[in-house]
């Protein structure tokens, strides 16, 4: 397991969708998700985000984050430094930022076979809700990561768990408000017991949905509308689950896809 440089970002980080600098100020700070990659222009280690590519000397020197890792990081973007002139950005292909803190985000892939939704493990955990306001896609190097924030009740300190996502590659879409909507299924299972109970916990995971998205595209869809199904509650002996669905999300293909 990679060292967590800080854990608090995983609970309060806001997903930045733009990189605009405010009027009267040439400096912007924030928290963002990203995927570590290599620049095709400078061959430097960079972070791909939903709002552009960024270079940070702190991340470039880091041995905690390597190519392909998903992360969350706090940054400052200074528009007055030479590296962030429009000419430099066009030449390098990225913004230059200072990263003060970062954390590894666990990642996994959505697998194209559906786990039996009626089979409940004694290690099964519930999901209280899915936060779509703090959710977004980042595409990089043959992967398409959905950064998903979920909330959970009754977790323990130092507890460990795994998240998995699956789908039926032969599924037919549901009709929701006259639109074709496809289904993904999220499961959470405990791998190590914790200590004392905590209040509601927010967790961020990155799921590679490349196979799912392009499986749907092959069916002739112009975009992909989907919902995430998750176990919201379990009966006392954990033999039956109550499933809930998130609101519908949409992935729109770009012109070159």
C-alpha positions in Angstrom: 0.0 0.0 0.0 1.3 3.4 -0.9 1.9 5.9 1.9 -0.9 8.4 2.4 0.7 11.8 2.5 -2.5 13.1 4.0 -5.9 11.6 4.6 -8.1 14.6 5.2 -8.3 15.5 1.5 -10.3 12.4 0.9 -13.2 13.9 2.9 -13.4 17.5 1.9 -11.8 17.8 -1.5 -13.8 19.6 -4.2 -13.6 18.3 -7.8 -12.3 21.2 -9.9 -13.9 21.3 -13.4 -12.2 24.5 -14.7 -8.8 26.2 -14.3 -9.9 29.8 -14.7 -8.1 32.4 -12.6 -10.3 35.0 -10.9 -10.2 38.6 -12.0 -7.8 40.7 -9.9 -5.9 37.6 -8.8 -3.4 35.5 -10.8 -3.2 32.8 -8.2 -5.6 30.0 -7.6 -5.6 27.2 -5.1 -7.8 24.1 -4.8 -8.0 20.3 -4.5 -8.4 18.0 -7.6 -8.4 14.4 -8.6 -5.8 13.2 -11.2 -4.0 10.3 -12.9 -0.2 10.3 -13.0 1.1 10.2 -16.6 4.1 11.1 -18.8 4.0 14.3 -20.9 4.3 13.5 -24.6 6.1 16.8 -25.2 8.6 17.1 -22.3 8.6 13.5 -21.0 8.1 14.8 -17.5 5.9 13.1 -15.0 2.6 15.0 -14.9 -0.9 14.7 -13.5 -3.9 14.5 -15.9 -7.0 16.1 -14.5 -10.5 16.9 -15.8 -9.5 20.5 -16.4 -6.1 20.0 -17.9 -2.6 18.6 -17.4 -0.4 19.9 -14.6 3.3 19.6 -13.7 4.5 19.7 -10.2 8.2 19.4 -9.2 7.0 17.8 -5.9 5.1 15.1 -7.7 7.8 14.7 -10.4 10.4 13.9 -7.6 8.0 11.7 -5.6 8.5 8.0 -5.4 5.0 7.6 -3.7 3.1 8.3 -7.0 4.1 6.5 -10.1 2.8 6.3 -13.7 -0.8 5.2 -13.7 -1.6 6.0 -10.1 -4.8 7.8 -9.3 -4.5 10.5 -6.7 -6.0 13.6 -5.0 -3.9 16.6 -4.4 -3.9 20.2 -3.1 -2.3 22.7 -5.4 -1.5 26.4 -6.0 -1.5 27.7 -9.6 0.4 31.0 -10.0 -0.4 32.7 -13.3 2.5 35.2 -13.0 5.3 32.7 -13.2 7.0 32.3 -16.6 6.0 28.6 -16.8 2.3 29.6 -16.9 2.4 32.1 -19.8 0.2 31.1 -22.6 3.3 30.4 -24.8 4.8 28.1 -22.2 1.5 26.3 -21.6 1.1 25.8 -25.4 4.7 24.6 -25.7 4.7 22.2 -22.7 1.1 21.1 -22.8 0.5 21.6 -19.1 0.1 24.1 -16.3 2.9 24.3 -13.7 1.6 24.1 -10.1 2.9 23.8 -6.5 1.5 20.7 -4.8 1.5 20.9 -1.0 -0.2 17.6 -0.2 -1.4 14.5 -2.0 -2.9 11.1 -1.4 -3.1 7.9 -3.4 -6.7 7.0 -4.5 -7.5 3.3 -4.7 -8.3 2.1 -8.2 -9.9 -0.9 -9.9 -11.6 -1.9 -13.2 -15.2 -2.6 -13.9 -15.3 -6.2 -14.9 -17.7 -7.4 -17.7 -19.5 -10.1 -15.7 -22.1 -9.4 -13.2 -21.6 -10.7 -9.6 -24.7 -12.5 -8.3 -26.6 -9.7 -6.6 -28.5 -12.2 -4.4 -25.3 -13.8 -3.0 -24.3 -11.9 0.1 -20.9 -12.3 1.8 -20.6 -12.1 5.6 -17.9 -9.4 4.9 -20.4 -7.4 2.8 -20.6 -3.7 3.7 -23.3 -1.1 2.8 -23.2 2.2 1.0 -25.2 5.0 2.5 -25.1 7.2 -0.6 -23.2 8.1 -3.8 -22.2 11.7 -4.1 -22.5 12.6 -7.8 -21.6 16.3 -7.0 -18.0 15.1 -6.4 -17.8 12.7 -9.3 -16.0 13.0 -12.6 -14.2 11.2 -15.5 -10.5 11.4 -16.4 -9.2 9.7 -19.5 -5.5 8.7 -19.8 -3.4 6.1 -21.7 -6.2 3.6 -22.6 -8.1 4.0 -19.3 -11.2 6.0 -18.4 -11.4 6.6 -14.7 -14.6 7.5 -12.9 -13.6 9.1 -9.6 -16.5 8.2 -7.3 -17.2 9.5 -3.8 -19.3 7.3 -1.6 -20.5 7.7 2.0 -20.8 4.9 4.6 -22.2 4.5 8.1 -20.8 2.3 10.9 -17.2 2.1 9.6 -14.4 1.6 12.2 -11.1 3.4 12.5 -8.2 1.5 10.8 -10.8 -0.7 9.0 -9.8 -1.9 5.5 -12.1 -2.8 2.6 -12.1 -3.4 -1.1 -14.4 -1.9 -3.7 -15.5 -3.7 -6.9 -17.6 -2.8 -9.9 -19.2 -5.2 -12.3 -21.7 -5.2 -15.2 -23.5 -7.6 -17.5 -21.9 -7.1 -20.9 -25.0 -8.5 -22.6 -27.4 -6.3 -20.6 -30.3 -4.5 -22.3 -30.8 -0.9 -21.2 -33.7 0.2 -18.9 -36.0 2.9 -20.1 -35.7 5.9 -17.7 -37.6 9.0 -18.8 -37.5 7.7 -22.4 -33.7 7.3 -22.4 -31.6 4.1 -22.5 -29.9 3.6 -19.1 -27.3 0.9 -18.4 -26.5 -0.6 -15.0 -23.2 -0.9 -13.0 -23.1 -2.7 -9.7 -20.9 -1.6 -6.8 -19.8 -3.9 -4.0 -17.8 -3.2 -0.8 -16.3 -5.9 1.3 -14.3 -5.7 4.6 -10.8 -7.2 4.4 -9.6 -6.2 7.9 -11.5 -5.3 11.1 -11.1 -1.9 12.6 -11.3 -0.5 16.1 -13.9 1.9 17.5 -16.9 2.9 15.4 -16.8 6.2 13.6 -19.5 8.5 12.2 -20.3 8.6 8.5 -17.2 8.2 6.4 -16.6 9.5 2.9 -14.3 7.5 0.6 -13.0 8.1 -2.9 -12.2 5.4 -5.4 -11.3 5.4 -9.1 -12.9 2.9 -11.4 -11.7 2.2 -14.9 -14.9 2.2 -16.9 -13.2 1.9 -20.4 -14.5 -1.6 -21.1 -18.0 -0.7 -19.9 -18.3 2.6 -21.8 -17.1 1.1 -25.1 -19.2 -2.0 -24.7 -22.2 0.4 -24.7 -20.8 2.4 -27.6 -20.6 -0.8 -29.6 -24.4 -1.1 -29.2 -24.8 2.1 -31.2 -25.4 4.7 -28.5 -24.4 8.3 -29.0 -23.6 8.7 -25.4 -23.7 6.4 -22.3 -26.3 7.0 -19.7 -25.8 4.8 -16.6 -26.6 4.4 -13.0 -24.7 2.7 -10.2 -26.5 0.2 -8.0 -25.2 -0.4 -4.5 -26.2 -2.3 -1.3 -27.9 0.2 0.9 -28.8 -2.1 3.8 -28.6 -5.7 5.0 -30.9 -7.7 7.2 -29.6 -8.8 10.6 -28.0 -12.1 9.5 -26.7 -10.6 6.3 -28.5 -13.0 4.0 -30.6 -10.4 2.2 -29.7 -7.0 0.8 -31.6 -3.9 -0.2 -30.2 -2.4 -3.4 -30.5 1.3 -4.4 -29.6 3.1 -7.5 -27.8 6.4 -8.0 -29.1 9.1 -10.2 -28.4 8.7 -13.9 -25.0 9.8 -15.1 -24.0 10.5 -18.7 -20.7 10.1 -20.5 -20.6 12.0 -23.8 -18.2 10.9 -26.5 -15.8 13.5 -27.9 -15.7 14.1 -31.7 -12.5 11.9 -32.0 -13.9 8.9 -30.1 
